[in-house]
Amino acid sequence: MRVRLHQIVVDCREPGKLVRFWAELFGVEPVDRARGWFHVKLPGVARLAFQPVPEGKSVKNRLHLDLAVDDLPAAVARAVALGAAPVGGTITDDQGSFQTMRDPEGNEFCFVTD
């Protein structure tokens, strides 16, 4: 039996709005699906899907995406312009630097550099 990652699903209140943020961030087109679902296809990676749920986000994510970037300040500025918000400051350690962010619905993700 072979198991492979098909998609990563994000529960959200406004999937149509949130998919547009992520599509712009990744530079891809959003895809409308049935029953209020949307997704973006990330080349070489599983797709990132957004499903509608009635409740809002209330606690920290148990899983988040780390997105590799060449220019951390530029990535943060672009994400902020699209509706994201930084959380705290940039952290640098022996593995590189990272900046925690929140998407427009408050889901955490990080920009990372080596």
N, C-alpha and C positions, 0 to 999 in steps of 0.2 A: 504494500500500500504506500502510495506517495502522497505526502501532504505539502501543499504550497500556500503561501499567503495570497489570498484573492483580493481583499480590500481591507482598509482600515476605515472604520465607521465612526463618525462623530455625531452624537446626539445633539440636537440644537432646536431652538425655538423658531428660527427663520432660516431654513436651509437654503432657500433661493438667494438670500442676501449673503450668507456665509460662504457659499460656493464661489460667488463672484470675488470675494476677498482673496480666497486661496488660489483661484484661477489667475487673478492678476499677479499675485505674489510669485507663482511658478511660471507665469507667461504661457499658460495653456488656455484652452476653451472649456467653459463649464458645459456639462451635459445634463439636460433635464431628463428625469426618469418618471415612472409611474408613481402614484400615491404620494407625491410631494418630496420624493427623494431626488438628489442631485449628486453628481460626482465630477472629479477631475481625474484624467488619466495621466499619470506621471511616467514619462518614458523610462523603461527599464525597471520600474517599481510597480507594486500593486497600486490600484487606484485608491483615491481618498474620497470616501462617500459621506454624505450628510443626510441624516434621516430626521424627520420632524418628531419631536416629543413635546408634550404639554408643559412639562416643568422646566424652570430655568436652572442654570448651573448654580450649585450651592457650596461645593467644596473643591479643594485642589484636585486636579487630575491625578489619576493613579498611573497614567501612561501619557507620555508626550512625545512630540517629534523633535529631533535635533536636526537642524538644517545647516549643512556646511556652506559657508560663504567665504569669498576671497577678501571682501571689504566689510568688516563688521559695522562700522559707523554708517556706511551707505545703505546696508541692508536694513538696519534699524530705522533710518530716516525714511526709506521707501515704505516699510511696513507701517510706520506711524502715519504716513500720508494716506495709506489705504484704510486706516481705521484701527490699527493695532496700538497697544500701549506697552512700553517697557516696564519691567518689574525690577526695581532696584537698579544697581549699577552693573557694569561689566565686571566679570570675575576672570582673573588670569591666574593660571597655575601651571604646573609642569606639563600638562596635556595641551595647553593652548588657552584660548579665551572663549567665553560664552556670555551671551546676554539673554536672560529670560524675558519672554514677551507674553502678552495676552492678545488673542485674536478679538474681533469685535463682539463675540459672545462670552469672552473671558476664559477661553480654553488656552492653557499654557503651552508654549513651544519655545525652543531655544535656537538662536543663531550661534554657530560654533565655528572656530578657526583652529588650525593646528599650529 
